[in-house]
Amino acid sequence: MSFNDREMKIFSGSSNVGLAKKISEYLGVPLGNCQFSTFSDGEINIKVNETVRGRHVFIIQSTCGPVNENLMELFIAIDAFKRASAKSINAVIPYYGYARQDRKARGRDPITAKLVANLLTEAGLSRLLTIDLHSEQIQGFFDIPVDNLYSFPVFSDYISNSFVCLEDCVVVSPDVGGVKRANKFATKLGIPLAILDKRRPKDNFVEIVNVIGDLRKVKTAIFFDDIIDTGRSLAEGASIIKSKGVEKIYCCATHGVLSGKAKELIQNSVIDGVFITDTIPHAELPDKFHVVSLAELLSEAISRVYNNESISIMFE
């Protein structure tokens, strides 16, 4: 796959350079020359060292931790490309930060996902590509095209090739809100679905009250979710599934936020293996963790956007 770099330019922010390099290699387009730095007071500066006038610019930047710095870096890059007369500015945000604040759960709550959408649009963004938004409704917060890609085909291929047999397996949705996402994965694998019914009395704390589904003949359970953050709800859910007689427990999650002591907690849990993607980079992971790259998926999506081809057909 190759493109005319006189028409397309791919740049990387500083949050996920490894993924950006993989995408660049897959598309056959070298990463653009830009430099990010900070002034002595901590303000972010960017220098774009090549012309982007009249080009379709794609900037790859996950808004993972440090979230605010990476987000501000993205705003400044968009502004720089806009002022440099780029034909279009397309942000590839594999992990969209602030996505969990998508509604007013209590009085006087902010809707930060909408605020970030407004800021990106006002900065000059032409289009957004992202993967597994925490809430699909966030697409409606934008007044520009948003392509929300799905990781389940990549995970299903990986699981199908890694597991000798999928008989006596079940996909587990960690909550009722994730049923639609998990069901797509279960359908792709051709195995049944179970659901954990849980309550969230306060932030970063959950209480599992019921298991929906028949686990009597199940030997292997595969949790499927979009995010692993603190890992507490996953570890607790796995313990409950284990108590039902399930022998092996695995987890597939698109975004490995893994905040606090999540890595240690999961490593010491009853979970046998965790598969995450490279939307968020990690310098080091315990041996239970395995990284599945989404570079090919993102590259295909970028190619289709550039060539005005359908994105949705990739998931049919």
N, C-alpha and C positions, 0 to 999 in steps of 0.2 A: 504494500500500500504506500503510495507516494503522492505528494502534492507539490504544487508550485509555491515555493516560499515567498514569491513576489506577491501572492494573494493571501496566504495564510501565515500567521505568526503565532507560535506557542511560547508562552512565558510561564515561569514558575515563581510563585511566592516562596517564602522561606519555610512554610509549615510542613510541606511534604514533597521535598525535592526528589526523593527516590521514586515515588509514583510518577511524578512529572517526567523523569528521565525515561521510564518504561514506556509511557505514552508516546513520548517523542520518538523513541526507537521504533515502536510499532507503526507509527504513521509515516516515518521516514522524513520528518521535519525537525531540524535541529532546534533546541531550545534557544529562545531569543536572549540577547545580551542585555540584562538589566541587573542592577545592584541595589540591594536594600541595606540601609545603615541607619544608625540613630545619632542624633545630635547629642551634645553633652548633657542636655536637660531631659533626654529620653524621647524626644520627638522623632518620628520615623521619617526617613528621607528615601526617595527612590530616584535612580538615574537610569533612564532608558537610553542605551548606547547604540541604537540602530533605528532607522526610520520605520514607522508604522503607518505612514500616510496612505490612505486608501486600502489598507489591508484589513482582513478579518482577523481580529486578535482573540486568542483564547488564553486566559490566565488560569492556572491550576493552583488552587489554594484552599485547603481544608481549614475551617474555622474552629479547630480544636485548640486545646490548651497550649500556650496561654491565649485564651479565646479573644480577649479584647485587643491584644497586640496584633494577632493574625487578622482580625476583622478590620482594624484600622489600616493595616498594611494593604488589605484588599481595596478599601475605599480610596486610598491614595493612589494605588496603581491604576484603578479605573479612571480617576481624574486625570492622571498623567497621559493615559492613552487617548482620552477624549480630547484633551488640549493638543495632542500631537496629530489630530485629524485621522484617527483610525476609522475605517468604514463601519465596522461593528465591533463591539466589545462583549465577549462571551465569557462569563465566569463559570469555571468548572469547580464546584464546591463539593467534593466527595462527601464530606461530613459538614452538614449545615448546623452550626452552633445556635443556641437559643431556641431551637425548634420545640423544646418541651414546654415553653411558655407560650402556648398557642391560643389560650382562652382565659376568661376570668373565672377562676375556680372559687375565689372568695371576693368579697367587696374590696375595692381599691387595689386589686391586682393589676399589674401592667400586662399588656399583650406584647411581649418583647419580640416574638417572631414576626409580628406585623411591623413593628418599629424597624427591625433590621431590613425587612423587605422594602420599606419606604426609603431608607437610607441608600440601599444599593441602587434602587431605581433612580433616585435623585442624583446620585453620583455620576450616572451616565451609562449604566449597564443596559445592554441590548437584549441579552438572553441569559438564562441560568440553566445549567445542567447540574443535577445533584443525584444522590443515591439514597433510596429508602428514607425519605422524610419521615420524621416521627409521626406527623399527622399530615395526611394528603391534602387537607384543607388549606395548608400553607400556600399551595399553588395559587389559590384565589386571593392571597394577600398581595400578589404582584400584578402590575398592569403591563407586564412584558411576558413573552413566552417563557414557560418553565417546563423543563423535561425532567420528571422524576423517574429515574431508572430503578430497576429492581435487581437485587442480588440473587434471588432464589434460583434462577437458571444456572448460575455459576456454582452455587452451593450444591444443587441437586446433581450436577455432573461430577463434582468432586466426591460427594458421598457415594454415588453410584459406582465410581471407580475405586473407592477406598474400602467399601464394605463388601465382603464376599457375598453376602445374602441379606436381602431386606425383608425376608419373611420374619414374622413375629416382631416387627418394628412398629413404632408409633411416633408421630410428630406431636410435640407438646407445645401449645401456646401458653406462655407464662402468665397471660391475663386475658380477660375477655376482649379488651381493646385491640389485642394483636391477633385475633382469630382470622381476620381476612388475610393478613400477611402469611400466617402459618399455614392456612388452608391452601394457598397457592403452592407452597413448598410441598405439602403433603400430596396434593393432586399431581404435581410433577413427578414425585417419587412413586406414586401409586400405592400409598399406605394410609392407614386411618389417622384421625386427629383426636387428641385429648386436650382438655382445657383446664388450667388452674384458675379457680375463682378466688381472687384475693382482694383485700381492702388496703387502702393507703391512708391511715389516720393522720400521718404527717409526712413532710418531705423526707425522701431517702429512707423511709421505713414502710414495710409492707407486712401484712398478716394474711397467710393463706388459709382459707376456711373450707375449701371443698375441691375435689377433683372430679371433673366432668368427663366421662369416658370409661370404657371397659379395658382394664389393664390386666385382667386375669391370665391371659395367654401371651402377654407381651414380655419379651426378653431384653429388648433394646429400646430406649427412649431417646429421641433427638429433640431437644429444645430448639425453638427457632424464634429469634427476636431481632429487633433492629439495633438495640444498644445494650451493652454491658457497662454499667457505671460502677457502683460500689461493689457489685457482685453478691450482696447479701440476699436479695430476693431469689437469685438464681441458685445459690447454695442451699437455701431453705427449701425451695421447690424441688431441687434434686433429692434432698433427704426424704421428702414426703413421697416422691415417686419411688425411691429406693425401698421405702417401707411397705410399698404395695407388692413387692416381690420382683421388681424389675432388676435384671442382672447388670446391664451396662447402661450408662447414661452419658450422652454427648450433648454438646450445645453448638449451634451455629448462630453467630451474631454479626451483623454487618459492621457495626462501629464499636471497636474495643476502646471505650473511654478509659476504663480501668483506673478510676480515681482512688485515692487513699491506699488502703491495703488490699485492694480487690485481687491483685495477682496472687498474693499469699493466701488469701481466703479461699479462692477457687482451687489453687494448687493443693490445699489441705482438705478439700471437700471430697464428697463421694463421686464427683464428676470424673469420668475417665478421659475425656478429651474435649477441648474447646477449639472451634474453628472460627477465626475472625478474619477480616479483610485488611487491606493496606490503606483504607481511607484515612486512618490515623496511624502515624508511624510510632514504633516502639523500638528503642535501642536494644532492649533485652527482654525476653519472655521466659517464664518457667517452661519445663518440658511438656506440660499438658497442653500448651497452646500451640496452634498451627496457623500460619498465615496463608490465606488464599488471595491471590492478586486479582484486582478488578481492572487492571490496566487495559486488557483487551476489550472488555465491555465498554469502558469509557472511550477508548480509541474509536471503536465502531460507532458510538453515538456522535462523537465529534465529526467523524467522516460523513455521517448522514446529515448532520446539521449543515455542514459546509456544502454538501451536494444537494441540499433541499430534498432529502429523502425521508421516508417515514421512520420515526423512532418506535412507535407502538408495535410495529410488526416484529421487532426484535423479541417481544415477549409473548407472541401469539403461538 
